[in-house]
């Protein structure tokens, strides 16, 4: 008795076009959120504070 995969004559080795589209939309959405976060004053102040205080955290 043949398995379902053997009867269909194809394998699931790669993604289909719809899966690529969903993955692309998800990646663009996440990228948009990260860009918006990076442009916020809160994030800018956080980066500035980290850079200003990094000398206190280093062992030398």
PDB file of N, CA, C and O in Angstrom:
ATOM      1  N   UNK A   1       0.844  -1.172   0.000  1.00  0.00           N
ATOM      2  CA  UNK A   1       0.000   0.000   0.000  1.00  0.00           C
ATOM      3  C   UNK A   1       0.896   1.245   0.000  1.00  0.00           C
ATOM      4  O   UNK A   1       1.812   1.360   0.815  1.00  0.00           O
ATOM      5  N   UNK A   2       0.628   2.153  -0.903  1.00  0.00           N
ATOM      6  CA  UNK A   2       1.419   3.368  -1.031  1.00  0.00           C
ATOM      7  C   UNK A   2       0.990   4.403   0.016  1.00  0.00           C
ATOM      8  O   UNK A   2      -0.172   4.479   0.412  1.00  0.00           O
ATOM      9  N   UNK A   3       1.951   5.172   0.431  1.00  0.00           N
ATOM     10  CA  UNK A   3       1.624   6.250   1.360  1.00  0.00           C
ATOM     11  C   UNK A   3       0.972   7.389   0.599  1.00  0.00           C
ATOM     12  O   UNK A   3       1.014   7.440  -0.630  1.00  0.00           O
ATOM     13  N   UNK A   4       0.378   8.290   1.337  1.00  0.00           N
ATOM     14  CA  UNK A   4      -0.302   9.431   0.718  1.00  0.00           C
ATOM     15  C   UNK A   4       0.689  10.279  -0.070  1.00  0.00           C
ATOM     16  O   UNK A   4       0.372  10.741  -1.166  1.00  0.00           O
ATOM     17  N   UNK A   5       1.869  10.486   0.470  1.00  0.00           N
ATOM     18  CA  UNK A   5       2.883  11.291  -0.220  1.00  0.00           C
ATOM     19  C   UNK A   5       3.304  10.630  -1.530  1.00  0.00           C
ATOM     20  O   UNK A   5       3.486  11.309  -2.540  1.00  0.00           O
ATOM     21  N   UNK A   6       3.455   9.332  -1.515  1.00  0.00           N
ATOM     22  CA  UNK A   6       3.848   8.624  -2.731  1.00  0.00           C
ATOM     23  C   UNK A   6       2.727   8.673  -3.769  1.00  0.00           C
ATOM     24  O   UNK A   6       2.996   8.748  -4.968  1.00  0.00           O
ATOM     25  N   UNK A   7       1.487   8.631  -3.321  1.00  0.00           N
ATOM     26  CA  UNK A   7       0.373   8.691  -4.259  1.00  0.00           C
ATOM     27  C   UNK A   7       0.229  10.074  -4.883  1.00  0.00           C
ATOM     28  O   UNK A   7      -0.141  10.192  -6.051  1.00  0.00           O
ATOM     29  N   UNK A   8       0.516  11.110  -4.119  1.00  0.00           N
ATOM     30  CA  UNK A   8       0.410  12.456  -4.667  1.00  0.00           C
ATOM     31  C   UNK A   8       1.571  12.788  -5.595  1.00  0.00           C
ATOM     32  O   UNK A   8       1.444  13.656  -6.458  1.00  0.00           O
ATOM     33  N   UNK A   9       2.684  12.117  -5.430  1.00  0.00           N
ATOM     34  CA  UNK A   9       3.820  12.302  -6.304  1.00  0.00           C
ATOM     35  C   UNK A   9       4.613  13.574  -6.038  1.00  0.00           C
ATOM     36  O   UNK A   9       5.292  14.075  -6.933  1.00  0.00           O
ATOM     37  N   UNK A  10       4.535  14.100  -4.827  1.00  0.00           N
ATOM     38  CA  UNK A  10       5.298  15.304  -4.488  1.00  0.00           C
ATOM     39  C   UNK A  10       5.712  15.231  -3.021  1.00  0.00           C
ATOM     40  O   UNK A  10       5.187  14.435  -2.243  1.00  0.00           O
ATOM     41  N   UNK A  11       6.661  16.077  -2.676  1.00  0.00           N
ATOM     42  CA  UNK A  11       7.103  16.106  -1.287  1.00  0.00           C
ATOM     43  C   UNK A  11       6.922  17.515  -0.725  1.00  0.00           C
ATOM     44  O   UNK A  11       6.616  18.451  -1.463  1.00  0.00           O
ATOM     45  N   UNK A  12       7.107  17.654   0.556  1.00  0.00           N
ATOM     46  CA  UNK A  12       6.972  18.942   1.229  1.00  0.00           C
ATOM     47  C   UNK A  12       8.335  19.521   1.559  1.00  0.00           C
ATOM     48  O   UNK A  12       8.563  19.952   2.689  1.00  0.00           O
ATOM     49  N   UNK A  13       9.240  19.541   0.602  1.00  0.00           N
ATOM     50  CA  UNK A  13      10.596  19.999   0.863  1.00  0.00           C
ATOM     51  C   UNK A  13      10.681  21.509   0.987  1.00  0.00           C
ATOM     52  O   UNK A  13      11.536  22.003   1.722  1.00  0.00           O
ATOM     53  N   UNK A  14       9.831  22.264   0.300  1.00  0.00           N
ATOM     54  CA  UNK A  14       9.936  23.719   0.313  1.00  0.00           C
ATOM     55  C   UNK A  14       8.611  24.377   0.620  1.00  0.00           C
ATOM     56  O   UNK A  14       7.585  23.719   0.792  1.00  0.00           O
ATOM     57  N   UNK A  15       8.663  25.698   0.684  1.00  0.00           N
ATOM     58  CA  UNK A  15       7.448  26.455   0.945  1.00  0.00           C
ATOM     59  C   UNK A  15       6.733  26.766  -0.367  1.00  0.00           C
ATOM     60  O   UNK A  15       7.355  26.894  -1.421  1.00  0.00           O
ATOM     61  N   UNK A  16       5.445  26.879  -0.273  1.00  0.00           N
ATOM     62  CA  UNK A  16       4.672  27.265  -1.451  1.00  0.00           C
ATOM     63  C   UNK A  16       4.626  28.790  -1.550  1.00  0.00           C
ATOM     64  O   UNK A  16       5.082  29.488  -0.645  1.00  0.00           O
ATOM     65  N   UNK A  17       4.089  29.292  -2.627  1.00  0.00           N
ATOM     66  CA  UNK A  17       4.026  30.738  -2.848  1.00  0.00           C
ATOM     67  C   UNK A  17       3.211  31.425  -1.762  1.00  0.00           C
ATOM     68  O   UNK A  17       3.574  32.512  -1.313  1.00  0.00           O
ATOM     69  N   UNK A  18       2.125  30.813  -1.337  1.00  0.00           N
ATOM     70  CA  UNK A  18       1.304  31.412  -0.282  1.00  0.00           C
ATOM     71  C   UNK A  18       2.069  31.493   1.029  1.00  0.00           C
ATOM     72  O   UNK A  18       1.933  32.473   1.761  1.00  0.00           O
ATOM     73  N   UNK A  19       2.866  30.488   1.335  1.00  0.00           N
ATOM     74  CA  UNK A  19       3.657  30.518   2.563  1.00  0.00           C
ATOM     75  C   UNK A  19       4.727  31.599   2.499  1.00  0.00           C
ATOM     76  O   UNK A  19       5.000  32.262   3.499  1.00  0.00           O
ATOM     77  N   UNK A  20       5.338  31.780   1.320  1.00  0.00           N
ATOM     78  CA  UNK A  20       6.302  32.875   1.144  1.00  0.00           C
ATOM     79  C   UNK A  20       5.612  34.226   1.353  1.00  0.00           C
ATOM     80  O   UNK A  20       6.173  35.121   1.986  1.00  0.00           O
ATOM     81  N   UNK A  21       4.399  34.369   0.821  1.00  0.00           N
ATOM     82  CA  UNK A  21       3.679  35.636   0.953  1.00  0.00           C
ATOM     83  C   UNK A  21       3.363  35.932   2.418  1.00  0.00           C
ATOM     84  O   UNK A  21       3.539  37.063   2.871  1.00  0.00           O
ATOM     85  N   UNK A  22       2.905  34.943   3.148  1.00  0.00           N
ATOM     86  CA  UNK A  22       2.595  35.136   4.566  1.00  0.00           C
ATOM     87  C   UNK A  22       3.859  35.458   5.349  1.00  0.00           C
ATOM     88  O   UNK A  22       3.839  36.328   6.220  1.00  0.00           O
ATOM     89  N   UNK A  23       4.946  34.776   5.056  1.00  0.00           N
ATOM     90  CA  UNK A  23       6.214  35.046   5.731  1.00  0.00           C
ATOM     91  C   UNK A  23       6.736  36.437   5.427  1.00  0.00           C
ATOM     92  O   UNK A  23       7.260  37.110   6.314  1.00  0.00           O
ATOM     93  N   UNK A  24       6.598  36.877   4.184  1.00  0.00           N
ATOM     94  CA  UNK A  24       7.046  38.214   3.792  1.00  0.00           C
ATOM     95  C   UNK A  24       6.222  39.292   4.479  1.00  0.00           C
ATOM     96  O   UNK A  24       6.776  40.277   4.968  1.00  0.00           O
ATOM     97  N   UNK A  25       4.916  39.120   4.521  1.00  0.00           N
ATOM     98  CA  UNK A  25       4.048  40.093   5.180  1.00  0.00           C
ATOM     99  C   UNK A  25       4.367  40.147   6.676  1.00  0.00           C
ATOM    100  O   UNK A  25       4.407  41.227   7.265  1.00  0.00           O
ATOM    101  N   UNK A  26       4.588  39.006   7.279  1.00  0.00           N
ATOM    102  CA  UNK A  26       4.942  38.978   8.704  1.00  0.00           C
ATOM    103  C   UNK A  26       6.265  39.671   8.980  1.00  0.00           C
ATOM    104  O   UNK A  26       6.383  40.428   9.944  1.00  0.00           O
ATOM    105  N   UNK A  27       7.260  39.417   8.141  1.00  0.00           N
ATOM    106  CA  UNK A  27       8.572  40.047   8.320  1.00  0.00           C
ATOM    107  C   UNK A  27       8.484  41.560   8.119  1.00  0.00           C
ATOM    108  O   UNK A  27       9.111  42.319   8.859  1.00  0.00           O
ATOM    109  N   UNK A  28       7.721  41.999   7.136  1.00  0.00           N
ATOM    110  CA  UNK A  28       7.563  43.443   6.904  1.00  0.00           C
ATOM    111  C   UNK A  28       6.812  44.101   8.062  1.00  0.00           C
ATOM    112  O   UNK A  28       7.144  45.217   8.463  1.00  0.00           O
ATOM    113  N   UNK A  29       5.827  43.432   8.586  1.00  0.00           N
ATOM    114  CA  UNK A  29       5.090  43.973   9.730  1.00  0.00           C
ATOM    115  C   UNK A  29       5.984  44.119  10.953  1.00  0.00           C
ATOM    116  O   UNK A  29       5.952  45.147  11.630  1.00  0.00           O
ATOM    117  N   UNK A  30       6.774  43.102  11.233  1.00  0.00           N
ATOM    118  CA  UNK A  30       7.693  43.156  12.367  1.00  0.00           C
ATOM    119  C   UNK A  30       8.746  44.237  12.139  1.00  0.00           C
ATOM    120  O   UNK A  30       9.099  44.965  13.067  1.00  0.00           O
ATOM    121  N   UNK A  31       9.243  44.345  10.919  1.00  0.00           N
ATOM    122  CA  UNK A  31      10.211  45.391  10.601  1.00  0.00           C
ATOM    123  C   UNK A  31       9.629  46.781  10.800  1.00  0.00           C
ATOM    124  O   UNK A  31      10.309  47.674  11.303  1.00  0.00           O
ATOM    125  N   UNK A  32       8.386  46.966  10.412  1.00  0.00           N
ATOM    126  CA  UNK A  32       7.725  48.254  10.613  1.00  0.00           C
ATOM    127  C   UNK A  32       7.588  48.613  12.078  1.00  0.00           C
ATOM    128  O   UNK A  32       7.786  49.765  12.465  1.00  0.00           O
ATOM    129  N   UNK A  33       7.250  47.628  12.892  1.00  0.00           N
ATOM    130  CA  UNK A  33       7.148  47.861  14.337  1.00  0.00           C
ATOM    131  C   UNK A  33       8.510  48.228  14.912  1.00  0.00           C
ATOM    132  O   UNK A  33       8.608  49.133  15.741  1.00  0.00           O
ATOM    133  N   UNK A  34       9.554  47.541  14.487  1.00  0.00           N
ATOM    134  CA  UNK A  34      10.895  47.843  14.996  1.00  0.00           C
ATOM    135  C   UNK A  34      11.371  49.222  14.561  1.00  0.00           C
ATOM    136  O   UNK A  34      12.013  49.925  15.342  1.00  0.00           O
ATOM    137  N   UNK A  35      11.070  49.620  13.332  1.00  0.00           N
ATOM    138  CA  UNK A  35      11.446  50.962  12.866  1.00  0.00           C
ATOM    139  C   UNK A  35      10.714  52.018  13.677  1.00  0.00           C
ATOM    140  O   UNK A  35      11.312  53.009  14.093  1.00  0.00           O
ATOM    141  N   UNK A  36       9.426  51.810  13.901  1.00  0.00           N
ATOM    142  CA  UNK A  36       8.653  52.775  14.687  1.00  0.00           C
ATOM    143  C   UNK A  36       9.187  52.862  16.112  1.00  0.00           C
ATOM    144  O   UNK A  36       9.261  53.952  16.679  1.00  0.00           O
ATOM    145  N   UNK A  37       9.555  51.735  16.691  1.00  0.00           N
ATOM    146  CA  UNK A  37      10.123  51.725  18.039  1.00  0.00           C
ATOM    147  C   UNK A  37      11.460  52.449  18.061  1.00  0.00           C
ATOM    148  O   UNK A  37      11.727  53.212  18.989  1.00  0.00           O
ATOM    149  N   UNK A  38      12.299  52.229  17.067  1.00  0.00           N
ATOM    150  CA  UNK A  38      13.623  52.849  17.025  1.00  0.00           C
ATOM    151  C   UNK A  38      13.527  54.359  16.834  1.00  0.00           C
ATOM    152  O   UNK A  38      14.451  55.077  17.213  1.00  0.00           O
ATOM    153  N   UNK A  39      12.445  54.856  16.263  1.00  0.00           N
ATOM    154  CA  UNK A  39      12.282  56.287  16.055  1.00  0.00           C
ATOM    155  C   UNK A  39      11.654  56.988  17.254  1.00  0.00           C
ATOM    156  O   UNK A  39      11.533  58.213  17.259  1.00  0.00           O
ATOM    157  N   UNK A  40      11.254  56.229  18.268  1.00  0.00           N
ATOM    158  CA  UNK A  40      10.612  56.849  19.423  1.00  0.00           C
ATOM    159  C   UNK A  40      11.641  57.506  20.334  1.00  0.00           C
ATOM    160  O   UNK A  40      12.781  57.048  20.413  1.00  0.00           O
ATOM    161  N   UNK A  41      11.249  58.574  21.019  1.00  0.00           N
ATOM    162  CA  UNK A  41      12.170  59.239  21.951  1.00  0.00           C
ATOM    163  C   UNK A  41      12.614  58.313  23.089  1.00  0.00           C
ATOM    164  O   UNK A  41      13.751  58.397  23.554  1.00  0.00           O
ATOM    165  N   UNK A  42      11.727  57.443  23.529  1.00  0.00           N
ATOM    166  CA  UNK A  42      12.070  56.517  24.610  1.00  0.00           C
ATOM    167  C   UNK A  42      13.259  55.643  24.209  1.00  0.00           C
ATOM    168  O   UNK A  42      14.186  55.464  24.998  1.00  0.00           O
ATOM    169  N   UNK A  43      13.240  55.111  23.021  1.00  0.00           N
ATOM    170  CA  UNK A  43      14.321  54.244  22.562  1.00  0.00           C
ATOM    171  C   UNK A  43      15.612  55.039  22.374  1.00  0.00           C
ATOM    172  O   UNK A  43      16.693  54.553  22.706  1.00  0.00           O
ATOM    173  N   UNK A  44      15.505  56.252  21.847  1.00  0.00           N
ATOM    174  CA  UNK A  44      16.681  57.098  21.684  1.00  0.00           C
ATOM    175  C   UNK A  44      17.337  57.415  23.018  1.00  0.00           C
ATOM    176  O   UNK A  44      18.562  57.395  23.140  1.00  0.00           O
ATOM    177  N   UNK A  45      16.508  57.708  24.022  1.00  0.00           N
ATOM    178  CA  UNK A  45      17.050  57.969  25.362  1.00  0.00           C
ATOM    179  C   UNK A  45      17.686  56.720  25.954  1.00  0.00           C
ATOM    180  O   UNK A  45      18.712  56.807  26.628  1.00  0.00           O
ATOM    181  N   UNK A  46      17.091  55.567  25.710  1.00  0.00           N
ATOM    182  CA  UNK A  46      17.651  54.318  26.217  1.00  0.00           C
ATOM    183  C   UNK A  46      19.025  54.056  25.611  1.00  0.00           C
ATOM    184  O   UNK A  46      19.962  53.706  26.330  1.00  0.00           O
ATOM    185  N   UNK A  47      19.153  54.222  24.310  1.00  0.00           N
ATOM    186  CA  UNK A  47      20.444  54.004  23.648  1.00  0.00           C
ATOM    187  C   UNK A  47      21.474  55.002  24.154  1.00  0.00           C
ATOM    188  O   UNK A  47      22.624  54.638  24.399  1.00  0.00           O
ATOM    189  N   UNK A  48      21.070  56.262  24.314  1.00  0.00           N
ATOM    190  CA  UNK A  48      21.996  57.280  24.818  1.00  0.00           C
ATOM    191  C   UNK A  48      22.465  56.938  26.230  1.00  0.00           C
ATOM    192  O   UNK A  48      23.652  57.068  26.532  1.00  0.00           O
ATOM    193  N   UNK A  49      21.558  56.506  27.092  1.00  0.00           N
ATOM    194  CA  UNK A  49      21.930  56.133  28.459  1.00  0.00           C
ATOM    195  C   UNK A  49      22.879  54.938  28.477  1.00  0.00           C
ATOM    196  O   UNK A  49      23.830  54.907  29.258  1.00  0.00           O
ATOM    197  N   UNK A  50      22.620  53.958  27.620  1.00  0.00           N
ATOM    198  CA  UNK A  50      23.497  52.785  27.554  1.00  0.00           C
ATOM    199  C   UNK A  50      24.896  53.191  27.109  1.00  0.00           C
ATOM    200  O   UNK A  50      25.888  52.738  27.681  1.00  0.00           O
ATOM    201  N   UNK A  51      24.980  54.037  26.097  1.00  0.00           N
ATOM    202  CA  UNK A  51      26.288  54.469  25.602  1.00  0.00           C
ATOM    203  C   UNK A  51      27.012  55.303  26.658  1.00  0.00           C
ATOM    204  O   UNK A  51      28.223  55.167  26.833  1.00  0.00           O
ATOM    205  N   UNK A  52      26.277  56.166  27.360  1.00  0.00           N
ATOM    206  CA  UNK A  52      26.892  56.997  28.393  1.00  0.00           C
ATOM    207  C   UNK A  52      27.389  56.174  29.585  1.00  0.00           C
ATOM    208  O   UNK A  52      28.389  56.530  30.208  1.00  0.00           O
ATOM    209  N   UNK A  53      26.701  55.085  29.902  1.00  0.00           N
ATOM    210  CA  UNK A  53      27.036  54.311  31.095  1.00  0.00           C
ATOM    211  C   UNK A  53      27.835  53.048  30.806  1.00  0.00           C
ATOM    212  O   UNK A  53      28.126  52.294  31.735  1.00  0.00           O
ATOM    213  N   UNK A  54      28.198  52.794  29.569  1.00  0.00           N
ATOM    214  CA  UNK A  54      28.881  51.557  29.236  1.00  0.00           C
ATOM    215  C   UNK A  54      30.255  51.471  29.913  1.00  0.00           C
ATOM    216  O   UNK A  54      30.739  50.377  30.202  1.00  0.00           O
ATOM    217  N   UNK A  55      30.870  52.611  30.159  1.00  0.00           N
ATOM    218  CA  UNK A  55      32.187  52.585  30.817  1.00  0.00           C
ATOM    219  C   UNK A  55      32.086  52.094  32.259  1.00  0.00           C
ATOM    220  O   UNK A  55      33.060  51.568  32.797  1.00  0.00           O
ATOM    221  N   UNK A  56      30.939  52.256  32.884  1.00  0.00           N
ATOM    222  CA  UNK A  56      30.762  51.774  34.265  1.00  0.00           C
ATOM    223  C   UNK A  56      30.590  50.250  34.304  1.00  0.00           C
ATOM    224  O   UNK A  56      30.864  49.620  35.326  1.00  0.00           O
ATOM    225  N   UNK A  57      30.143  49.668  33.207  1.00  0.00           N
ATOM    226  CA  UNK A  57      29.889  48.229  33.173  1.00  0.00           C
ATOM    227  C   UNK A  57      31.102  47.428  32.751  1.00  0.00           C
ATOM    228  O   UNK A  57      31.181  46.233  33.033  1.00  0.00           O
ATOM    229  N   UNK A  58      32.050  48.064  32.079  1.00  0.00           N
ATOM    230  CA  UNK A  58      33.229  47.342  31.577  1.00  0.00           C
ATOM    231  C   UNK A  58      34.206  47.079  32.717  1.00  0.00           C
ATOM    232  O   UNK A  58      34.352  47.911  33.613  1.00  0.00           O
ATOM    233  N   UNK A  59      34.866  45.942  32.689  1.00  0.00           N
ATOM    234  CA  UNK A  59      35.778  45.592  33.790  1.00  0.00           C
ATOM    235  C   UNK A  59      37.116  46.301  33.731  1.00  0.00           C
ATOM    236  O   UNK A  59      37.910  46.153  34.660  1.00  0.00           O
ATOM    237  N   UNK A  60      37.405  47.055  32.702  1.00  0.00           N
ATOM    238  CA  UNK A  60      38.710  47.730  32.616  1.00  0.00           C
ATOM    239  C   UNK A  60      38.572  49.220  32.584  1.00  0.00           C
ATOM    240  O   UNK A  60      39.574  49.931  32.513  1.00  0.00           O
TER     241      UNK A  60
END
